[in-house]
Amino acid sequence: MKRRLPVARTDKQAAAIVRRDLSGYDLKSMTPVRFEFTRKDARVNMRMPEALLEAVKAHADRAGIPYQRFIRQALERAIETGR
């Protein structure tokens, strides 16, 4: 049986954990995290049907992110895939 990954409370603790051999740990509950370092200096104001906004908010809630970030990520994916 694989061990649970220890909890890191500081950056130093996290760095020490990732330097270890992680093959003995259960990592299937891990989810990828995308850090956003680029400054958000432009604003967008748009109108949309309320039902669409509520659907966006519901999807964002299930993804565990703010709905505005969800919209930004959807736009980024559309640009990256050319759709």
CYANA upper distance limits for C-alpha pairs under 8 A (distance plus 0.5 A):
  2 LYS  CA     24 GLY  CA      6.00
  2 LYS  CA     25 TYR  CA      5.56
  2 LYS  CA     26 ASP  CA      5.69
  3 ARG  CA     24 GLY  CA      6.79
  3 ARG  CA     25 TYR  CA      5.15
  3 ARG  CA     26 ASP  CA      6.27
  4 ARG  CA     25 TYR  CA      6.12
  4 ARG  CA     26 ASP  CA      6.08
  4 ARG  CA     27 LEU  CA      8.35
  5 LEU  CA     25 TYR  CA      6.28
  5 LEU  CA     26 ASP  CA      7.25
  5 LEU  CA     27 LEU  CA      7.87
  6 PRO  CA     17 ILE  CA      8.18
  8 ALA  CA     13 GLN  CA      5.72
  8 ALA  CA     14 ALA  CA      5.62
  8 ALA  CA     17 ILE  CA      8.31
  9 ARG  CA     13 GLN  CA      7.07
  9 ARG  CA     14 ALA  CA      7.95
 10 THR  CA     14 ALA  CA      6.82
 11 ASP  CA     15 ALA  CA      6.60
 12 LYS  CA     16 ALA  CA      6.82
 13 GLN  CA     17 ILE  CA      6.83
 14 ALA  CA     18 VAL  CA      6.90
 15 ALA  CA     19 ARG  CA      6.90
 16 ALA  CA     20 ARG  CA      7.44
 18 VAL  CA     22 LEU  CA      7.80
 48 MET  CA     52 LEU  CA      7.23
 48 MET  CA     53 LEU  CA      7.34
 49 PRO  CA     53 LEU  CA      7.06
 50 GLU  CA     54 GLU  CA      6.67
 51 ALA  CA     55 ALA  CA      6.68
 52 LEU  CA     56 VAL  CA      6.65
 53 LEU  CA     57 LYS  CA      6.62
 54 GLU  CA     58 ALA  CA      6.63
 55 ALA  CA     59 HIS  CA      6.72
 56 VAL  CA     60 ALA  CA      6.59
 56 VAL  CA     67 TYR  CA      7.04
 56 VAL  CA     70 PHE  CA      8.12
 56 VAL  CA     71 ILE  CA      8.05
 57 LYS  CA     61 ASP  CA      6.51
 57 LYS  CA     66 PRO  CA      8.30
 57 LYS  CA     67 TYR  CA      5.68
 58 ALA  CA     62 ARG  CA      6.80
 59 HIS  CA     63 ALA  CA      6.72
 60 ALA  CA     64 GLY  CA      6.54
 60 ALA  CA     65 ILE  CA      5.86
 60 ALA  CA     66 PRO  CA      6.55
 60 ALA  CA     67 TYR  CA      5.55
 60 ALA  CA     70 PHE  CA      6.12
 61 ASP  CA     65 ILE  CA      6.57
 61 ASP  CA     66 PRO  CA      7.55
 61 ASP  CA     67 TYR  CA      7.83
 65 ILE  CA     69 ARG  CA      7.17
 65 ILE  CA     70 PHE  CA      7.09
 66 PRO  CA     70 PHE  CA      6.87
 67 TYR  CA     71 ILE  CA      6.74
 68 GLN  CA     72 ARG  CA      6.73
 69 ARG  CA     73 GLN  CA      6.56
 70 PHE  CA     74 ALA  CA      6.67
 71 ILE  CA     75 LEU  CA      6.76
 72 ARG  CA     76 GLU  CA      6.68
 73 GLN  CA     77 ARG  CA      6.60
 74 ALA  CA     78 ALA  CA      6.69
 75 LEU  CA     79 ILE  CA      6.76
 76 GLU  CA     80 GLU  CA      6.61
 77 ARG  CA     81 THR  CA      6.57
 78 ALA  CA     82 GLY  CA      6.39
 78 ALA  CA     83 ARG  CA      5.51
 79 ILE  CA     83 ARG  CA      6.94
